[in-house]
Amino acid sequence: MIEAHGLTKRYGDKTVVDGMTFTVQPGKVTGFLGPNGAGKSTTMRMIVGLDHPTAGSVTVNGRPYAQHRAPLGEVGVLLEAKAVHGGRSARDHLLAQATTHGIGARRVDEVIELTGLGSVARRRAGTFSLGMGQRLGIAAALLGDPQTLILDEPVNGLDPEGVLWVRTLLRGLAAEGRTVFLSSHLMSEMALTADHLVVIGRGRIVADAPVADVIALAGPPTVRVRTPEVRALAALLSREPGVELASTGPDVLDVAGATTAHVAAVAASAGIPLHELASVQVSLEEAYLQLTGGEVEYRSSAAPTTPRPTAGAHR
């Protein structure tokens, strides 16, 4: 378990992390989301003792990270995949880390096979691609068979097979009762991997909830309906208070502010045939952009503002 209380980090007059309080529970994959410059990396560095809080505290399994006698056995960390000696082979890199923590060579060989590095274990790490470097970083994080994993962008540079492997691995570790805390900019992958989300902007928490609840913050689902009599149905629904309509294709209407049951009842009462009727929830990406739209520190002048998701916004 990771527990942060009033966690704050300032550099001069700039506050990077601003009084954050959150808990990362065991048995779940907790995603850590936020725009660039929001304070994610600084927060992760404070968790593992690489940066010291200006105020507040953070503990891992009940103690500050620095108080763990064998940190690799408690916490597996991937913050920078390229933080390796480029002249060492992958196996030698892992052996060097294992030796400092009393971990045997057998475990090194286990994580090499687990992460798919068996065929390149004797190659110098400096020749690795980004994806292979990520696998090596994950292997290092798993060396001590830790109860807690902290991973910053673990799927960066991985091919689809590698992304699926990481997803399966992390969900399996969480199912064993371990604590898994990871950041990623891939919203679609986070939606498939995480159970819970901590979303931050400008160093402050803007959401701390299960994935489904974070998506729900962006608004209720819309109703997508396909009918050859779309104009007639639109004319009827437009009379309903609070209903918003958007045409999203030939014979397709997206309806906000009504349920599928209500749309079906309106159509049935007028004898309008329906070829499709479905509830459509906004994506995690749309919810994330809505939550963090006002918290982006660096914005392109050409970037459009993100409106509240409507039926027409769904893709």
BELWOBEL-V72754 format. One line per field, one symbol per residue. ss: DSSP state (H for helix, E for strand, L for the rest). phi: phi as a letter, one per 30 degrees, with the letter a starting at -180 (. if undefined). psi: psi as a letter, one per 30 degrees, with the letter a starting at -180 (. if undefined). A space follows every 50 residues. Layout:
BEGIN
ss=???
phi=???
psi=???
END
This chain:
BEGIN
ss=LEEEEEEEEEELLEEEEEEEEEEELLLLEEEEEELLLLLHHHHHHHHLLL LLLLEEEEEELLELHHHLLLHHHHEEEELLLLLLLLLLEHHHHHHHHHHH LLLLHHHHHHHHHHLLLHHHLLLEHHHLLHHHHHHHHHHHHHLLLLLEEE EELLLLLLLHHHHHHHHHHHHHHHHLLLEEEEELLLHHHHHHHLLEEEEE ELLEEEEEEEHHHHHHLLLLLEEEEELLLHHHHHHHHLLLLLLEEEEEEL LEEEEELLLHHHHHHHHHHLLLLLLEEEEELLLHHHHHHHHHLLLLLLLL LLLLLLLLLLHHHLL
phi=.cbcbhdbbbciccccbbidbabcddibccdcbldeidjdddddddecid bcddaiabbbhibeeddddbeddcbcbbcbdddbdddddeddeddddddd cicddddeddddddcicedbdcddddcddeddddddddeddcedhddbbb bchdcdiddeddddddedddddddddjdcbbbcacdddddddcdcbbccb bhicdcabaeedddddddkddcccbcadcddddddddddddicccbdcle icbcccjbcddddddddddciddccabbdbdddddddddddceccddcbd dcdddcddebedddb
psi=kkkkjhkkkkjbgkjekihkklkjklgljkkjlllkgfgeeeeeeeeggf kkkelalkljhflkeffkeieffekkkjejfgiljfflleeeeeeeeeef ggklfeeeeefeeegggefgfflkfffkleeeeeeeeeeeffeghlfkkj kjhfgkfkleeeeeeeeeeeeeeeffglkkjlllfjeeeeefekelkjkl khgkkfkjlleeeeefffllllkkkkkfheeeeeeefffkkgkkkkkglk gkkkjkglleeeeeeeeefggkkkfkjkkjklleeeeeeeegeggkejkk ffklljlkkaeffk.
END
